[in-house]
């Protein structure tokens, strides 16, 4: 059974997102120690894992719903949950790219403090997206 699950592309995506979750919480802990530049690098790694999961697995899976006639049915609870998850995940990706881009890996981090609200919103949305992703994965695999 476990070998069958590992062959599912969604499992790879889940592993990447759970790794991103661990990295996110590590970045949060680093931020609490006031080592902001290290926090920025850590969050950038989490963002990269999120982007890889989206671009290598999730986009193709989501497109598959639209390739099958009747596959994209907003009356279907699972599809609606997937659509909400995908929307939040893309918003997180866009906000993350904005935050990393605005920082630009500079040594000076004072400018980052003015974006703290966006960081908190991004982090919160990311947690929601991961929770929805785990829920969808469990629903699809029957775990």
PEMO-V18117 format. One record per pair of residues at least 12 apart in sequence whose ideal C-beta (glycine too) atoms are under 7 Angstrom apart, sorted by sequence separation. I is the first residue (numbers start at 1). GAP is how many residues later the second one is. If there is no record, write none. Layout:
BEGIN
I/GAP, I/GAP
END
This chain:
BEGIN
27/12, 30/12, 102/13, 65/14, 27/15, 26/16, 27/16, 99/16, 23/19, 27/19, 99/19, 99/20, 23/22, 24/22, 23/23, 95/23, 99/23, 62/24, 20/26, 23/26, 96/26, 95/27, 58/28, 20/29, 19/30, 20/30, 92/30, 58/31, 16/33, 17/33, 92/33, 91/34, 92/34, 54/35, 16/36, 17/36, 16/37, 88/37, 92/37, 54/39, 13/40, 88/40, 89/40, 88/41, 50/42, 51/42, 50/43, 13/44, 85/44, 88/44, 12/45, 13/45, 50/46, 10/47, 85/47, 9/48, 84/48, 85/48, 47/49, 10/51, 81/51, 85/51, 9/52, 47/53, 82/54, 81/55, 44/56, 78/61, 40/63, 40/69, 37/70, 37/72, 36/73, 36/76, 24/99, 24/102, 21/109, 17/113, 17/116, 14/119, 14/123, 10/127, 10/130, 5/136
END
